[in-house]
Amino acid sequence: MSRDVVTTPSAQARRPRQEETFRKLIDAARETLRGSSYAGLTVRAVAARAEVAPATAYTYFSSKNHLVAEVYLDLVRQVPFFTDVNETRPNRVQQALRSLALVVADEPELAAACTTALLSNDDSVRPVRERIGAEIHQRIKSALGPGADGRTISALEMSYFGALVHAGSGVLTYRQIADRLGYVVGLILGQPT
């Protein structure tokens, strides 16, 4: 399956009111995680904060892992594409990966929750992980520009996701991995950054 086409059938199928409910739940989950831990998060508590019936919340999210994964996807989608042709290719890629790495840098509870949810074996998280991967792929491909080599894209994706595992496990902070990704971009592209 090609990652060049990013589709989110569930988002495409939602009507405006459903999209509004979905957004309320995502925002409520983000706010809840800013004040408490992943362990204390429940879909029911998020539904209450969003003023949505729990049964309705469960029609959108089958588990708290699913909910938190969707929160992370939402954050990734807010990261801009870096396509300024006046910037060098390594700088565009470095900016893209840095922005993606810093998505949860200043929110430790949210970062921990996202790591836990995304690394879970929850079947409902798998399609969200695939959509996150597609978003990362598109941003890297866009930053590289036309004619980007698939192997280069793959190497940058693997570097990015490996860096996230380091940050999620506490080996490095998100800010440290954002800095180190700049160095890795230079190595992969064969140019100093």
C-alpha positions as CSV (number, residue, x, y, z in Angstrom):
1,M,0.0,0.0,0.0
2,S,1.4,3.4,-1.0
3,R,1.7,6.0,1.7
4,D,1.4,8.8,-0.8
5,V,-2.3,9.1,-0.3
6,V,-3.4,10.0,3.2
7,T,-6.9,9.0,3.9
8,T,-8.9,9.1,7.0
9,P,-12.2,7.4,6.2
10,S,-13.6,8.0,9.6
11,A,-13.0,11.7,9.4
12,Q,-14.4,11.8,5.8
13,A,-17.5,10.0,6.9
14,R,-18.3,12.3,9.8
15,R,-21.0,14.8,9.4
16,P,-20.4,18.4,10.8
17,R,-22.1,17.6,14.1
18,Q,-20.2,14.4,14.5
19,E,-17.0,16.3,13.7
20,E,-17.8,18.8,16.4
21,T,-18.4,16.0,19.0
22,F,-15.1,14.3,17.9
23,R,-13.2,17.7,18.3
24,K,-14.8,18.2,21.7
25,L,-13.6,14.8,22.9
26,I,-10.0,15.3,21.5
27,D,-9.7,18.7,23.1
28,A,-11.1,17.4,26.4
29,A,-8.6,14.5,26.4
30,R,-5.7,16.9,25.8
31,E,-6.9,19.1,28.6
32,T,-7.4,16.1,30.9
33,L,-3.9,14.9,30.2
34,R,-2.4,18.3,31.0
35,G,-3.7,17.9,34.5
36,S,-3.4,14.2,35.2
37,S,-1.6,11.0,34.3
38,Y,-2.4,8.4,31.6
39,A,-3.3,6.0,34.4
40,G,-6.0,8.4,35.6
41,L,-7.5,9.0,32.2
42,T,-10.7,7.3,31.2
43,V,-12.9,7.7,28.2
44,R,-15.8,8.3,30.6
45,A,-14.0,11.2,32.3
46,V,-13.1,12.7,29.0
47,A,-16.7,12.4,27.9
48,A,-17.9,14.2,31.1
49,R,-15.4,17.0,30.5
50,A,-16.5,17.4,26.9
51,E,-20.2,17.2,28.0
52,V,-20.8,14.2,25.8
53,A,-22.6,11.0,26.8
54,P,-20.1,8.2,27.6
55,A,-21.9,5.9,25.1
56,T,-21.4,8.6,22.4
57,A,-17.7,8.9,23.3
58,Y,-17.3,5.1,22.9
59,T,-18.7,5.3,19.4
60,Y,-15.7,7.4,18.4
61,F,-13.0,5.7,20.6
62,S,-13.1,2.1,21.6
63,S,-10.5,2.6,24.4
64,K,-8.4,5.2,26.1
65,N,-5.4,4.0,23.9
66,H,-7.4,4.7,20.8
67,L,-8.4,8.2,22.2
68,V,-4.8,9.2,23.1
69,A,-3.5,7.9,19.7
70,E,-6.1,10.1,18.0
71,V,-4.9,13.1,20.2
72,Y,-1.4,12.5,19.0
73,L,-2.5,12.2,15.3
74,D,-4.4,15.5,15.7
75,L,-1.2,17.2,17.1
76,V,0.9,15.8,14.2
77,R,-1.6,17.1,11.6
78,Q,-1.1,20.6,13.1
79,V,2.6,20.6,12.2
80,P,3.1,22.6,9.0
81,F,4.6,21.3,5.8
82,F,8.1,22.8,5.1
83,T,8.3,23.4,1.3
84,D,10.1,26.8,1.1
85,V,12.3,26.4,-2.0
86,N,14.5,29.2,-0.7
87,E,15.6,26.9,2.2
88,T,18.1,24.1,1.5
89,R,16.7,20.6,1.4
90,P,18.5,19.6,4.6
91,N,17.1,22.7,6.4
92,R,13.5,21.9,5.2
93,V,13.8,18.3,6.4
94,Q,15.4,19.4,9.7
95,Q,12.6,21.9,10.3
96,A,10.0,19.3,9.6
97,L,11.4,16.6,11.9
98,R,12.2,19.2,14.6
99,S,8.6,20.4,14.6
100,L,7.2,16.9,14.7
101,A,9.6,15.9,17.5
102,L,8.5,18.9,19.6
103,V,4.8,18.2,19.3
104,V,4.6,17.0,23.0
105,A,7.9,18.3,24.3
106,D,6.4,20.8,26.8
107,E,3.7,18.4,28.0
108,P,5.2,15.5,29.9
109,E,2.0,13.8,30.9
110,L,0.6,14.0,27.3
111,A,4.0,12.8,26.0
112,A,3.9,9.8,28.3
113,A,0.3,9.0,27.5
114,C,1.0,9.1,23.7
115,T,4.0,6.8,24.1
116,T,2.0,4.3,26.1
117,A,-1.0,4.4,23.7
118,L,1.0,4.2,20.5
119,L,3.2,1.3,21.7
120,S,0.2,-0.6,22.9
121,N,-1.1,-3.8,21.3
122,D,-4.6,-2.3,21.2
123,D,-6.1,-3.3,17.8
124,S,-7.9,0.0,17.5
125,V,-4.6,1.9,17.7
126,R,-3.1,0.2,14.6
127,P,-5.0,2.2,12.0
128,V,-4.2,5.4,13.9
129,R,-0.5,4.5,13.9
130,E,-0.8,3.9,10.1
131,R,-2.3,7.4,9.6
132,I,0.3,8.9,11.8
133,G,3.0,7.2,9.7
134,A,1.4,8.5,6.6
135,E,1.4,12.0,8.0
136,I,5.1,11.8,8.9
137,H,5.8,10.3,5.4
138,Q,4.0,13.2,3.7
139,R,5.8,15.8,5.7
140,I,9.2,14.3,5.0
141,K,8.5,13.8,1.3
142,S,7.2,17.4,1.1
143,A,10.4,18.7,2.8
144,L,12.6,16.7,0.5
145,G,10.9,18.0,-2.6
146,P,10.2,16.5,-6.0
147,G,11.9,13.3,-6.9
148,A,12.6,12.3,-3.3
149,D,14.2,8.9,-3.1
150,G,12.0,6.3,-1.3
151,R,15.1,4.9,0.5
152,T,15.9,8.4,1.9
153,I,12.4,8.9,3.0
154,S,12.4,5.5,4.7
155,A,15.7,6.2,6.5
156,L,14.4,9.6,7.7
157,E,11.2,7.9,8.9
158,M,13.1,5.2,10.8
159,S,15.3,7.8,12.4
160,Y,12.4,9.9,13.4
161,F,10.5,7.0,15.0
162,G,13.6,5.7,16.6
163,A,14.2,9.1,18.2
164,L,10.6,9.1,19.5
165,V,11.2,5.8,21.2
166,H,14.3,7.2,22.8
167,A,12.4,10.2,24.1
168,G,9.4,8.1,25.2
169,S,11.7,5.8,27.2
170,G,13.4,8.7,28.9
171,V,16.8,8.1,27.2
172,L,16.7,11.6,25.7
173,T,14.3,14.5,26.1
174,Y,12.1,15.6,23.1
175,R,14.2,18.7,22.8
176,Q,17.4,16.6,22.7
177,I,16.1,14.4,20.0
178,A,14.9,17.4,18.0
179,D,18.5,18.7,18.1
180,R,20.0,15.3,17.2
181,L,17.6,14.8,14.3
182,G,19.3,17.8,12.6
183,Y,22.6,15.9,12.7
184,V,21.0,12.7,11.5
185,V,19.4,14.6,8.5
186,G,22.9,15.8,7.5
187,L,24.2,12.3,7.6
188,I,21.4,10.8,5.6
189,L,21.4,13.6,3.0
190,G,25.1,13.6,2.8
191,Q,25.3,17.3,3.6
192,P,26.1,19.2,6.8
193,T,23.2,21.0,8.4
